[in-house]
Amino acid sequence: MIHIRLDAKKKWHKNEKMYPYFHYPFYKKIFLLGLNGAVNKLVVIATFIFNISIIILIIDGIWHLIAPNIITSNIFIADCVMYGISMFIKLGVYGLSPSRF
């Protein structure tokens, strides 16, 4: 979100009118909704998976603390792997693809 805001600052008034992202509430901005193709679709998908995996990771972490066993441990490890993969995909693609702001 910070990178999008800094990129859009160059032509702020034009971007504010063109993309509804800048008028959306925080919870929609987290999922990069309303950018209308300004960012690579793979970045948007990886961001969605990244944010959902954080929520699942917190829930599974609490579950693992309450009932530590092999099943909850394996689920927690799988969530950590999903989180890590989506983070690296997001950072890699976002760093390699230019935005259209």
C-alpha beads as a LAMMPS data file, in Angstrom:
LAMMPS data file: protein, C-alpha beads

101 atoms
100 bonds

1 atom types
1 bond types

-500.0 500.0 xlo xhi
-500.0 500.0 ylo yhi
-500.0 500.0 zlo zhi

Masses

1 110.0

Atoms # bond

1 1 1 0.000 0.000 0.000
2 1 1 2.859 2.370 0.804
3 1 1 4.554 1.678 -2.530
4 1 1 1.316 2.318 -4.438
5 1 1 0.776 5.574 -2.569
6 1 1 4.321 6.777 -3.296
7 1 1 4.085 5.806 -6.981
8 1 1 0.721 7.525 -7.379
9 1 1 1.889 10.734 -5.708
10 1 1 3.509 11.948 -8.943
11 1 1 0.108 12.388 -10.610
12 1 1 -2.105 12.325 -7.528
13 1 1 -5.232 14.097 -8.820
14 1 1 -5.329 12.084 -12.048
15 1 1 -4.800 8.787 -10.232
16 1 1 -7.336 9.649 -7.540
17 1 1 -10.020 10.176 -10.184
18 1 1 -8.986 7.215 -12.345
19 1 1 -8.688 4.519 -9.660
20 1 1 -11.388 3.960 -7.001
21 1 1 -8.692 2.327 -4.815
22 1 1 -7.863 5.697 -3.257
23 1 1 -11.422 6.170 -1.983
24 1 1 -11.872 2.654 -0.586
25 1 1 -11.680 1.868 3.141
26 1 1 -8.606 0.228 4.645
27 1 1 -9.856 -3.356 4.510
28 1 1 -10.387 -3.115 0.733
29 1 1 -7.033 -1.419 0.201
30 1 1 -5.276 -4.317 1.902
31 1 1 -6.518 -6.642 -0.850
32 1 1 -5.587 -4.101 -3.592
33 1 1 -9.166 -3.782 -4.827
34 1 1 -10.048 -0.987 -7.238
35 1 1 -6.742 -0.671 -9.071
36 1 1 -8.301 -1.656 -12.428
37 1 1 -5.192 -3.314 -13.842
38 1 1 -2.633 -0.767 -12.616
39 1 1 -0.746 -3.567 -10.878
40 1 1 0.055 -7.013 -12.237
41 1 1 -2.760 -9.518 -11.591
42 1 1 -0.303 -11.989 -10.082
43 1 1 0.557 -9.381 -7.435
44 1 1 -3.132 -8.952 -6.580
45 1 1 -3.654 -12.722 -6.336
46 1 1 -0.494 -13.189 -4.243
47 1 1 -1.590 -10.319 -1.968
48 1 1 -4.991 -11.954 -1.484
49 1 1 -3.376 -15.310 -0.628
50 1 1 -0.845 -13.527 1.605
51 1 1 -3.543 -11.730 3.614
52 1 1 -5.785 -14.780 3.917
53 1 1 -2.812 -16.903 4.995
54 1 1 -1.990 -14.406 7.754
55 1 1 -5.522 -14.756 9.126
56 1 1 -5.376 -18.566 8.908
57 1 1 -1.875 -18.555 10.415
58 1 1 -3.059 -16.612 13.463
59 1 1 -6.045 -18.936 13.972
60 1 1 -3.923 -22.067 13.546
61 1 1 -1.223 -20.657 15.817
62 1 1 -3.741 -20.166 18.607
63 1 1 -5.166 -23.629 17.939
64 1 1 -1.663 -25.122 18.127
65 1 1 -1.004 -23.349 21.434
66 1 1 -4.273 -24.663 22.916
67 1 1 -3.981 -28.243 21.640
68 1 1 -0.390 -29.066 20.645
69 1 1 -0.313 -32.313 18.696
70 1 1 1.095 -33.581 15.396
71 1 1 -1.976 -32.641 13.333
72 1 1 -2.057 -29.015 14.462
73 1 1 1.701 -28.840 14.055
74 1 1 1.517 -30.045 10.443
75 1 1 -1.345 -27.662 9.639
76 1 1 0.607 -24.771 11.171
77 1 1 3.725 -25.681 9.143
78 1 1 1.661 -25.887 5.930
79 1 1 0.213 -22.445 6.638
80 1 1 3.695 -21.052 7.249
81 1 1 4.853 -22.476 3.910
82 1 1 1.814 -20.991 2.118
83 1 1 2.519 -17.620 3.773
84 1 1 6.192 -17.696 2.798
85 1 1 5.572 -18.730 -0.810
86 1 1 2.912 -16.065 -1.341
87 1 1 5.173 -13.425 0.241
88 1 1 8.085 -14.261 -2.066
89 1 1 5.847 -14.408 -5.152
90 1 1 4.352 -11.046 -4.262
91 1 1 7.711 -9.401 -3.620
92 1 1 9.322 -10.941 -6.690
93 1 1 6.568 -10.079 -9.142
94 1 1 5.928 -6.667 -7.641
95 1 1 9.615 -5.834 -7.890
96 1 1 9.865 -7.029 -11.496
97 1 1 6.656 -5.560 -12.906
98 1 1 6.208 -1.796 -13.229
99 1 1 3.029 -0.157 -12.024
100 1 1 0.976 2.077 -14.318
101 1 1 0.622 5.070 -12.030

Bonds

1 1 1 2
2 1 2 3
3 1 3 4
4 1 4 5
5 1 5 6
6 1 6 7
7 1 7 8
8 1 8 9
9 1 9 10
10 1 10 11
11 1 11 12
12 1 12 13
13 1 13 14
14 1 14 15
15 1 15 16
16 1 16 17
17 1 17 18
18 1 18 19
19 1 19 20
20 1 20 21
21 1 21 22
22 1 22 23
23 1 23 24
24 1 24 25
25 1 25 26
26 1 26 27
27 1 27 28
28 1 28 29
29 1 29 30
30 1 30 31
31 1 31 32
32 1 32 33
33 1 33 34
34 1 34 35
35 1 35 36
36 1 36 37
37 1 37 38
38 1 38 39
39 1 39 40
40 1 40 41
41 1 41 42
42 1 42 43
43 1 43 44
44 1 44 45
45 1 45 46
46 1 46 47
47 1 47 48
48 1 48 49
49 1 49 50
50 1 50 51
51 1 51 52
52 1 52 53
53 1 53 54
54 1 54 55
55 1 55 56
56 1 56 57
57 1 57 58
58 1 58 59
59 1 59 60
60 1 60 61
61 1 61 62
62 1 62 63
63 1 63 64
64 1 64 65
65 1 65 66
66 1 66 67
67 1 67 68
68 1 68 69
69 1 69 70
70 1 70 71
71 1 71 72
72 1 72 73
73 1 73 74
74 1 74 75
75 1 75 76
76 1 76 77
77 1 77 78
78 1 78 79
79 1 79 80
80 1 80 81
81 1 81 82
82 1 82 83
83 1 83 84
84 1 84 85
85 1 85 86
86 1 86 87
87 1 87 88
88 1 88 89
89 1 89 90
90 1 90 91
91 1 91 92
92 1 92 93
93 1 93 94
94 1 94 95
95 1 95 96
96 1 96 97
97 1 97 98
98 1 98 99
99 1 99 100
100 1 100 101
